[in-house]
Amino acid sequence: VLGEYLTGGVLPQAVLAHLHAAKPAQSLVPPVRFGIIGFGVFGQFLGKWLVSSGAGTVVATSRKDYTGEATAIGVEFVKGNNIAEVVARSDVIVLAPAIVAFEGTCKQVARLGSALSGKLVVDVLSVKMHPKHLLCKLLPDSVDILCTHPMFGPQSGARSWIGLPFMFEKVRVRQQVAGALAGSVLQFFERQGCQMVAMSCEEHDEYAARSQFITHFTGRVLGNLKLSSTPVDTQGFKAVLRLIDQTNNDSFDLFYGLYKHNSFSRAQMADVTNAVARISHDLIHFNEQSAGLSALLGRVGASKTASQAARAAELKAQGKDIISTLGVGEPDYPPPQCVQQAVQEAFDRGDHRYTLVPGIPALRQAICKYLSDRKDMHYQPDEVVCCSGGKQAIYAAVLATVEPGDEVFIPTPAWVSYEEMTKLAGGTPVTALRPAGYQLSEKFLRAHLTKNTKLIILCSPCNPTGVVYSTASLEAVVRVLQSPGFERVLVLVDEIYEQLVYGVEHKSLASFPGMRDRTITVNGFSKAFAMTGLRLGYATANKTIAKAMSSLQSHMTTCPTSVVQWGGVAALEKTPPEWMPDVLKVLRVKRDLVMSELAKMDGVKSYTPEGAFYILPDVSACFASRGGKPVEKGGVTNATEFATKLLDYGLSLVSGEAFGAPGTIRISFATSEDQLKQAMTRLGQLVRDLRAT
């Protein structure tokens, strides 16, 4: 069976009986001169059998020096991957490199030209259409080709090859001498007792995808579950563990080659994924009444910020006095007057129909100019995708770049939806709390990035901390991602608050050398221009990613609201130059007011935000475990309980646990000063009550 494994070379009794009755293998006359190019594990295994059976002499070469191993089995080794010498001294040239290295090896052999005349080239790869195509394309017509696949290896063929399948196709065997050589090669395997399978390379790959590849794929998947022996192992489970051991001991290069160079394998992997989904569906819904909802919802929970806002609204509807404006990230000021006028004018002139999927050209051009003038980021309009809010832009970017098996690293505290979007895309979110000061370092990044990391999500200025990433932090990201092992990692930077900074400079990662095409920058009009309900955001990325995001959007919202897009153009081109400085001046006063009140609260610690309009005070000193009021007397044990109890005091805030920041609560100060003063009074009262033991 293709891909079948015999553990430890142990054979069934019937096969052993046949082995004992078999005649000793006879030497080929005259002896054939074999040359093996690629003398790794399988090359050594094959060379040992050729020599020990008397099939002929063997000379080998490889990139790595295997002189010691070759001498031990009677093979002459030529150092330095000297393919020319091996070819000159051989009749039969066996190509046995890794699948991923085969094309390069084949090109090196082909450069020898006339030196190959009259020789037979044999490949022993586990995929067949790939080598067949390359050999026929690259080797001169004077060279004959035999494609083979000994479907066993050092483990399953350690003691005997009797009954083990050997697939072959005489791709180009026309010369008298080469024909005799091909016959000698096939005779060698036949005399070892192999089951000789004459088959086209195309037919082989179709069968192998459903057997050898699926065996490796299954073993790798199960191995990823970290299964191990238990006191109650069944025979079936023991077989599973053997499969895991055997497949995972093979090189990943082999596994990748079986996938990359066999188109049937890719289709087979999709079939397996669909089969798992079907079986899971049947199991979940067996003998029960379905609610009609997708199992996808089981991956995510509702937004905790939205849930808290809904709870506050419910209490207010009951007539309770609840201050809720500090719990949501929404400015209390209106958009610039020019935005409101532009939206109305678009209606008046009939610009209320569908637009191009990525947005109207005027808006994308305005975005390109804004980024170039303000951020030193240079993009073309076809690298800009306008969306129905920054949230949709982030989700589209995640869907376009993340797939099952990918890890997405999210330094926390972070906005609640990054993690849930990653799950919806099938990725695995990896979170880690940033060190004191909430900046980034090489050490921190390297501790949490892995070979599976596909995307990093950053936010600057950050929701919920208000931190603006320093130049040093961004340079640390650049250094790590430009070092070996992280070449495939992309970065999504949420810059929705980039205009809202207080006395510090905001820099964009995409402006750093080498990062433009590896960075997806998301921005929008909700926060700086107070256009939250109008839902207009955008992303900039390289053309491949931008096109993918646009394609996804075409199947979701089609395009952002047409008239609002004209409002976006006005926001960038017609907003008075004094408008934003005036907004920042007011926000800074509000920030300082809240910071002053928090400083008066015993045990509450706060970091002064440099941007956005959030403060994330640490209230853990109020918890029962930290000296606060005992639980039996009405105390709390975590920030979620603190936020819930705060509703009894008439204030709605979001627990920092929603953002991956235990012990904290988030305060939005983008509301009226009167509301802020009342809110701080109510928060201060709860802090005093919990601290009074």
C-alpha positions in Angstrom: 0.0 0.0 0.0 1.4 3.4 -0.9 2.7 5.1 2.2 2.4 2.0 4.4 4.9 1.7 7.3 6.4 -1.5 8.7 7.6 -0.7 12.2 11.2 -1.7 13.0 11.5 -3.9 9.9 9.1 -6.5 11.4 7.5 -8.5 8.6 4.4 -10.8 8.6 5.1 -14.5 9.1 4.1 -15.3 5.5 6.5 -12.8 4.1 9.3 -14.1 6.4 8.7 -17.6 5.1 9.0 -16.3 1.5 12.2 -14.5 2.5 13.8 -17.7 3.9 12.9 -19.6 0.7 14.2 -17.0 -1.6 17.4 -17.5 -3.6 20.3 -15.2 -2.8 20.5 -12.2 -5.0 22.8 -12.6 -7.9 25.3 -10.0 -9.0 24.6 -8.0 -12.1 27.0 -8.9 -14.9 28.9 -6.8 -15.7 28.7 -4.7 -12.5 27.1 -1.3 -13.1 28.8 1.9 -12.0 26.2 3.8 -9.9 26.6 7.5 -9.0 24.3 8.9 -6.3 23.8 12.7 -6.1 22.3 13.6 -2.8 23.7 11.3 -0.1 21.3 12.0 2.8 19.5 9.3 4.7 17.8 7.7 1.7 20.9 8.0 -0.5 23.0 6.2 2.1 20.3 3.6 2.5 20.2 2.9 -1.2 24.0 2.9 -1.6 24.4 0.4 1.2 22.0 -2.1 -0.5 23.6 -1.6 -4.0 27.0 -2.4 -2.6 26.0 -5.2 -0.2 24.0 -7.0 -3.0 26.9 -6.8 -5.5 24.9 -4.7 -7.9 28.0 -2.6 -8.8 30.3 0.1 -7.5 28.9 3.3 -6.0 30.3 6.8 -5.9 28.4 9.6 -4.3 28.5 13.3 -3.6 26.5 15.8 -1.6 26.6 19.3 -0.2 27.4 17.9 3.3 30.5 15.8 3.9 29.4 12.2 4.4 32.9 10.6 4.0 32.7 8.6 7.2 29.2 7.3 6.5 30.1 6.4 2.9 33.3 4.5 3.9 31.4 2.5 6.5 29.1 1.0 3.8 31.6 0.6 1.0 30.7 3.7 -1.0 33.3 6.1 -2.4 32.4 9.7 -1.4 33.4 12.8 -3.4 33.4 15.9 -1.3 32.1 19.4 -2.3 29.0 18.3 -4.2 31.2 17.5 -7.2 28.5 16.4 -9.6 30.8 16.5 -12.6 33.2 13.9 -11.2 30.3 11.6 -10.1 28.7 11.8 -13.6 32.0 11.0 -15.3 32.6 7.9 -13.2 29.0 6.5 -13.5 26.8 4.7 -15.9 23.6 5.2 -13.9 23.1 8.5 -12.2 20.7 8.3 -9.3 19.2 11.7 -8.2 18.4 11.5 -4.5 18.3 15.1 -3.1 15.4 16.4 -1.0 12.3 17.2 -3.1 12.7 20.9 -2.5 16.3 20.8 -3.8 15.6 18.7 -6.9 15.2 21.5 -9.4 18.5 23.0 -8.5 20.3 19.6 -8.6 18.7 18.8 -12.0 19.9 22.1 -13.4 23.4 21.4 -12.2 23.4 18.0 -13.9 21.9 19.4 -17.1 24.8 21.9 -17.4 27.2 18.9 -18.1 25.7 18.5 -21.5 27.5 16.0 -23.7 29.1 14.4 -20.6 25.7 12.8 -20.0 25.5 11.1 -23.3 24.7 7.4 -23.2 24.0 7.5 -19.5 20.8 6.7 -17.6 19.4 9.2 -15.1 17.2 7.7 -12.4 15.2 9.7 -9.9 13.9 8.3 -6.6 11.7 11.1 -5.4 8.4 10.6 -3.6 6.6 12.7 -6.1 6.8 11.9 -9.8 5.3 14.5 -12.1 7.6 17.2 -10.8 10.9 15.3 -11.6 9.5 13.9 -14.8 8.7 17.4 -16.1 12.1 18.8 -15.1 14.2 16.0 -16.4 12.4 16.0 -19.8 12.7 19.7 -20.0 16.3 20.2 -18.9 18.2 17.0 -20.0 19.4 16.6 -23.6 17.8 14.0 -25.8 20.9 11.9 -25.6 20.2 11.1 -21.9 17.6 8.4 -21.0 15.3 8.8 -18.0 13.8 6.3 -15.6 11.5 7.8 -13.0 11.1 5.5 -9.9 9.7 5.6 -6.4 11.0 2.9 -4.0 8.0 3.1 -1.6 10.0 2.3 1.5 12.9 3.6 3.4 15.5 2.9 6.1 12.9 2.0 8.7 10.3 -0.1 6.7 13.0 -1.6 4.5 15.7 -2.2 7.1 15.8 -6.0 6.9 14.1 -6.9 3.6 12.4 -5.4 0.6 10.3 -8.4 -0.1 6.8 -7.4 -1.0 7.5 -3.7 -0.8 6.2 -1.7 -3.7 8.6 -0.2 -6.3 7.0 2.1 -8.8 8.6 3.0 -12.1 8.0 4.6 -15.5 10.4 4.3 -18.4 10.0 7.9 -19.4 12.7 8.0 -22.0 14.6 4.7 -22.5 15.6 4.4 -26.1 19.3 3.8 -26.5 20.6 0.2 -26.5 23.1 0.8 -23.8 20.8 2.9 -21.6 18.0 0.4 -22.2 20.3 -2.4 -20.8 21.1 -0.1 -17.8 17.4 0.5 -17.1 16.9 -3.2 -17.2 19.7 -3.8 -14.8 18.3 -1.2 -12.4 14.8 -2.8 -12.5 16.3 -6.2 -12.2 18.2 -5.2 -9.0 14.9 -4.1 -7.3 13.1 -7.2 -8.6 15.7 -9.5 -7.2 15.4 -7.9 -3.8 11.8 -9.1 -3.8 10.1 -5.8 -4.5 6.6 -5.7 -5.8 7.3 -4.1 -9.2 4.6 -1.5 -10.2 4.8 -0.1 -13.7 2.8 3.1 -13.6 2.8 6.5 -15.2 4.1 9.4 -13.0 0.7 11.1 -13.3 -1.2 8.0 -12.0 1.4 7.6 -9.2 0.9 11.2 -7.9 -2.9 10.8 -7.9 -2.6 7.6 -5.9 0.2 9.0 -3.6 -1.9 12.0 -2.7 -4.6 9.7 -1.3 -2.2 7.4 0.5 1.4 8.6 1.1 0.5 12.3 1.5 -2.6 11.6 3.5 -0.6 9.4 5.8 2.0 12.1 6.4 -0.7 14.8 6.7 -2.7 12.7 9.2 0.4 11.9 11.3 1.4 15.6 11.4 -2.1 16.7 12.4 -2.3 14.2 15.1 1.2 15.0 16.2 0.2 18.6 16.6 -2.3 17.5 19.3 0.6 16.3 21.4 -0.9 12.9 22.0 0.9 10.5 24.2 0.5 7.0 25.7 -2.0 6.5 28.5 -2.7 3.7 30.9 -5.8 2.7 28.9 -4.4 2.7 25.3 -6.3 0.6 22.8 -4.6 -1.1 19.9 -6.1 1.5 17.6 -4.6 4.3 19.7 -1.2 2.6 19.8 -1.4 2.5 16.0 -2.1 6.2 16.0 1.0 6.9 18.2 3.1 4.8 15.8 1.8 6.7 12.9 2.7 10.0 14.6 6.2 8.8 15.5 6.9 7.5 12.0 5.6 10.5 10.0 7.0 13.2 12.4 10.4 11.6 12.3 10.6 12.3 8.6 12.0 15.7 7.6 9.5 18.5 7.1 11.2 19.1 3.7 9.8 15.8 2.6 6.3 16.6 3.8 6.4 20.0 2.2 7.7 18.5 -1.1 4.8 16.0 -1.1 2.5 19.0 -0.8 4.2 21.5 -3.0 5.1 19.3 -5.9 2.0 17.2 -6.2 -1.1 19.1 -7.2 -3.3 16.2 -6.2 -2.0 16.7 -2.6 -3.4 20.2 -2.4 -6.8 19.0 -3.5 -6.6 16.1 -1.1 -5.9 18.5 1.8 -9.0 20.5 0.9 -11.0 17.3 0.8 -9.7 16.4 4.3 -10.6 19.8 5.7 -14.1 19.5 4.2 -14.5 16.0 5.5 -13.6 17.1 9.1 -16.1 19.9 8.8 -18.8 17.4 7.6 -18.1 14.9 10.4 -18.0 17.6 13.0 -21.3 19.0 11.7 -22.9 15.6 11.8 -21.6 15.0 15.3 -22.7 18.3 16.7 -26.2 18.1 15.3 -26.8 14.4 15.8 -30.1 13.6 17.4 -30.7 17.2 18.6 -32.8 20.2 17.6 -30.6 22.7 15.9 -31.0 26.4 16.7 -30.1 27.1 13.1 -26.9 29.0 14.1 -23.5 28.5 12.7 -20.9 26.7 14.9 -18.6 29.7 13.9 -20.3 31.6 16.7 -18.8 29.2 19.2 -15.4 30.7 18.4 -16.2 34.2 19.5 -18.0 36.1 22.2 -19.9 39.4 22.0 -17.8 42.6 22.3 -17.4 43.3 26.0 -17.4 47.0 25.4 -20.7 46.7 23.5 -22.1 44.4 26.2 -21.3 46.9 29.0 -22.9 49.7 27.0 -26.0 47.6 26.4 -26.2 46.9 30.2 -25.9 50.6 31.0 -28.6 51.4 28.4 -30.9 48.8 30.0 -30.5 50.4 33.4 -31.1 53.9 32.1 -34.3 52.6 30.4 -35.4 51.5 33.8 -35.1 55.1 35.0 -31.7 54.8 36.8 -29.2 57.6 36.8 -26.3 56.1 34.9 -23.4 58.0 33.3 -22.4 55.9 30.3 -20.5 58.3 28.1 -17.2 57.3 29.6 -17.6 53.7 28.6 -17.6 54.1 24.9 -14.9 55.4 22.5 -16.8 58.2 20.9 -16.1 61.9 20.8 -18.7 64.3 22.1 -17.9 67.0 19.5 -19.5 67.1 16.0 -17.7 66.6 12.7 -16.3 69.7 11.0 -18.9 71.8 9.3 -17.4 71.1 5.9 -18.0 67.4 6.3 -21.7 67.9 7.0 -22.0 70.2 4.0 -20.2 67.8 1.7 -22.5 64.9 2.6 -25.6 67.1 2.0 -24.2 68.4 -1.3 -23.5 64.8 -2.4 -27.2 64.0 -1.8 -28.3 67.1 -3.6 -26.3 66.3 -6.8 -27.4 62.6 -6.8 -24.1 61.0 -5.7 -26.0 58.4 -3.7 -25.5 55.3 -5.8 -23.0 52.4 -5.7 -19.3 53.5 -6.0 -16.2 51.5 -7.0 -15.6 48.8 -4.4 -12.4 50.3 -2.9 -13.9 53.8 -2.9 -14.3 56.8 -5.1 -11.1 58.0 -6.8 -11.3 61.4 -5.2 -11.2 60.0 -1.7 -8.4 57.6 -2.4 -6.3 60.3 -4.0 -7.0 62.6 -1.0 -5.8 59.8 1.3 -2.6 59.3 -0.7 -1.9 63.0 -0.5 -2.6 63.2 3.2 -0.3 60.3 4.0 2.4 61.6 1.9 2.3 65.1 3.3 1.8 64.2 6.9 3.3 60.7 7.5 5.9 60.3 4.8 4.0 57.2 3.5 3.8 57.0 -0.3 0.9 55.0 -1.9 -1.0 54.9 -5.2 -4.8 55.0 -5.2 -4.9 51.2 -6.1 -3.1 50.5 -2.8 -5.9 52.2 -0.8 -9.2 50.4 0.2 -11.9 52.5 1.7 -14.3 50.6 4.0 -17.4 51.0 6.1 -15.4 52.0 9.2 -11.9 51.1 10.4 -13.3 48.0 12.0 -14.3 46.5 8.6 -10.9 47.5 7.2 -9.1 45.6 10.1 -11.4 42.5 9.6 -10.8 42.5 5.8 -7.1 42.7 6.3 -7.1 39.8 8.8 -9.3 37.7 6.5 -7.0 38.5 3.5 -3.8 37.4 5.3 -4.6 34.9 8.0 -5.6 31.2 7.6 -5.9 28.2 9.9 -2.5 27.4 11.5 -1.3 31.0 11.4 -0.6 32.8 14.7 -1.5 36.4 15.2 0.6 38.2 17.9 -1.4 40.9 19.8 0.5 42.8 22.5 -1.9 43.7 25.2 -3.6 45.7 26.5 -5.4 45.8 23.1 -8.7 46.5 21.6 -11.2 43.7 22.2 -12.0 42.9 18.6 -8.5 42.0 17.3 -8.6 38.6 19.0 -12.1 37.8 18.0 -11.4 38.7 14.3 -8.4 36.4 14.4 -10.5 33.5 15.6 -13.2 34.2 12.9 -10.4 34.0 10.3 -9.4 30.6 11.7 -6.1 31.9 13.1 -4.7 31.5 16.6 -4.4 34.7 18.6 -1.3 34.9 20.8 -1.4 37.6 23.5 1.1 38.9 25.9 1.0 41.9 28.3 3.5 44.6 27.4 6.1 45.5 30.0 5.8 48.6 32.2 5.4 51.7 30.1 3.6 49.6 27.4 6.4 50.0 24.8 7.9 47.3 22.7 11.4 45.7 22.7 13.3 43.1 20.7 13.4 40.8 23.7 9.6 41.0 24.2 8.9 40.4 20.5 11.3 37.5 20.1 9.8 35.8 23.2 6.4 35.6 21.6 6.9 35.3 17.8 7.2 31.8 16.4 7.7 30.1 13.1 3.9 30.1 12.8 3.5 33.8 13.3 1.9 35.4 10.3 0.7 38.8 11.6 1.4 41.2 14.4 -1.4 43.7 15.3 -0.4 47.0 16.8 -2.4 50.1 17.7 -0.8 53.5 18.1 -2.0 55.6 19.8 -3.3 52.6 21.7 -6.8 51.8 22.8 -7.0 51.4 25.8 -3.8 52.8 27.2 -3.3 56.0 25.1 0.4 55.0 24.6 2.1 56.2 21.4 4.8 53.8 20.2 8.2 55.5 20.3 10.7 55.4 17.5 12.7 52.9 19.6 9.7 50.6 19.8 9.1 50.7 16.0 12.8 50.2 15.3 12.7 47.1 17.5 9.8 45.8 15.3 11.8 46.5 12.2 15.0 44.8 13.4 13.1 41.7 14.5 11.1 41.3 11.3 14.2 41.8 9.1 16.1 39.1 10.9 16.2 35.5 9.7 13.1 33.4 10.5 10.6 36.3 10.4 10.6 37.1 6.6 6.9 36.1 6.2 5.5 38.1 9.1 3.2 41.1 8.3 2.2 43.9 10.6 -1.3 45.5 10.8 -1.1 48.9 12.5 -4.3 50.5 13.7 -3.7 54.2 13.5 -7.3 55.4 13.9 -6.2 57.8 16.7 -3.0 59.1 15.0 -4.1 62.8 14.9 -5.0 62.7 18.6 -1.6 63.1 20.3 -0.5 65.4 23.1 2.9 66.9 22.7 4.6 63.8 21.2 5.3 62.8 17.6 3.4 60.0 16.0 5.3 57.8 13.5 4.0 55.2 11.2 5.7 51.8 10.9 5.1 51.8 7.1 7.4 54.8 6.8 10.5 52.8 8.1 12.9 51.3 5.5 11.8 47.9 4.3 8.4 48.0 6.0 6.1 49.6 3.5 5.1 46.4 1.7 4.9 44.4 4.9 2.7 46.8 6.8 -1.1 47.2 6.5 -2.0 50.6 7.9 -5.6 51.1 9.0 -7.0 54.6 9.6 -10.3 56.4 9.3 -12.6 59.3 10.1 -14.4 58.2 13.3 -12.2 59.4 16.0 -10.3 62.5 14.8 -13.2 63.8 12.7 -15.9 62.6 15.0 -17.6 60.6 12.2 -18.3 57.5 14.2 -21.9 56.8 13.0 -21.0 57.7 9.4 -18.8 54.6 9.2 -15.8 55.4 7.0 -12.3 54.0 7.3 -9.5 52.9 5.1 -6.5 50.7 4.8 -3.2 51.1 2.8 -1.2 48.0 1.8 0.8 46.6 -1.1 -1.2 46.0 -4.3 -1.6 42.3 -3.7 -3.1 42.7 -0.2 -5.2 45.7 -1.2 -6.7 43.8 -4.2 -7.5 40.9 -1.9 -9.2 43.2 0.6 -11.2 44.8 -2.1 -12.3 41.4 -3.4 -13.5 40.4 0.0 -15.4 43.7 0.4 -17.1 43.2 -2.9 -18.9 40.2 -1.4 -19.8 41.9 1.9 -20.7 45.6 1.8 -19.8 46.4 -1.8 -18.6 49.8 -1.0 -18.7 52.5 1.8 -21.7 54.8 1.8 -21.4 57.0 -1.2 -22.3 60.3 0.2 -20.1 59.7 3.3 -17.1 59.2 1.1 -17.5 62.8 -0.1 -17.6 63.8 3.5 -14.2 62.1 3.9 -12.8 64.0 1.0 -13.9 67.3 2.7 -12.5 66.2 6.0 -9.0 65.8 4.5 -9.1 68.7 2.1 -11.4 71.4 3.6 -11.2 71.1 7.4 -9.9 74.5 8.7 -6.3 74.2 9.9 -7.2 75.5 13.4 -10.0 72.8 13.9 -7.8 69.9 15.0 -5.5 72.0 17.4 -8.7 73.3 19.0 -10.0 69.8 19.5 -6.7 68.6 21.0 -6.6 71.6 23.4 -10.1 70.7 24.8 -9.2 67.0 25.0 -6.0 67.7 26.9 -7.9 69.8 29.5 -10.3 66.8 30.0 -7.4 64.4 30.2 -5.7 66.5 32.9 -9.0 66.9 34.8 -9.4 63.1 35.0 -5.7 62.5 35.9 -6.0 65.0 38.7 -9.0 63.3 40.2 -7.5 59.9 39.9 -4.4 61.1 41.7 -6.7 61.8 44.7 -8.0 58.3 44.9 -6.1 56.1 47.4 -4.4 53.1 45.8 -5.4 54.0 42.2 -2.4 54.2 39.8 -2.6 55.7 36.3 -0.3 56.1 33.3 -0.7 59.5 31.6 -1.8 58.9 28.0 0.1 60.5 25.2 -2.7 60.0 22.6 -6.3 58.9 21.9 -8.8 59.7 24.7 -8.5 56.8 27.1 -7.0 56.3 30.6 -6.4 52.9 32.0 -6.1 53.2 35.8 -5.1 50.2 37.9 -7.7 49.7 40.7 -6.4 46.3 41.9 -5.6 47.9 45.3 -9.4 47.8 45.9 -9.6 44.0 45.5 -10.2 41.9 48.5 -6.9 40.0 47.9 -5.0 43.3 48.0 -6.3 44.7 51.2 -9.7 45.9 50.0 -13.1 45.1 51.6 -13.6 41.3 52.0 -16.0 39.6 49.6 -18.4 38.6 52.3 -18.8 42.3 53.1 -19.4 43.4 49.5 -15.9 43.5 48.3 -14.7 42.6 44.8 -12.0 40.2 43.5 -11.3 41.5 40.0 -11.8 44.4 37.6 -15.0 42.9 36.0 -16.6 42.7 39.4 -15.4 46.2 40.1 -17.0 47.5 36.9 -20.3 45.7 37.7 -20.4 47.2 41.2 -19.7 50.6 39.7 -23.1 50.5 38.0 -24.6 50.6 41.5 -22.9 53.9 41.9 -24.3 55.2 38.6 -21.3 54.9 36.4 -20.6 52.6 33.4 -16.9 51.8 32.7 -15.4 48.8 30.9 -13.2 46.3 32.7 -9.6 46.2 31.6 -9.9 42.5 31.5 -11.7 42.9 28.2 -8.5 44.4 26.8 -6.1 41.9 28.4 -5.2 44.2 31.3 -6.3 42.6 34.6 -6.8 44.9 37.5 -7.7 47.9 35.4 -10.7 49.8 34.1 -10.9 52.0 30.9 -12.1 55.6 31.1 -12.9 57.5 27.9 -12.6 61.3 28.6 -14.1 62.4 25.3 -17.2 63.7 26.9 -18.3 66.9 28.7 -16.3 68.2 31.6 -19.5 68.1 33.7 -20.0 64.4 33.0 -16.3 63.8 33.8 -16.6 65.5 37.2 -19.7 63.6 38.2 -18.1 60.4 37.0 -14.9 60.9 39.0 -17.0 61.7 42.1 -18.9 58.3 41.7 -15.7 56.4 41.0 -14.0 58.0 44.0 -16.8 57.0 46.2 -16.6 53.3 45.2 -12.8 53.3 45.7 -13.2 54.8 49.2 -15.9 52.2 50.1 -13.8 49.3 48.9 -10.7 50.6 50.6 -12.5 51.1 53.9 -11.8 47.7 55.6 
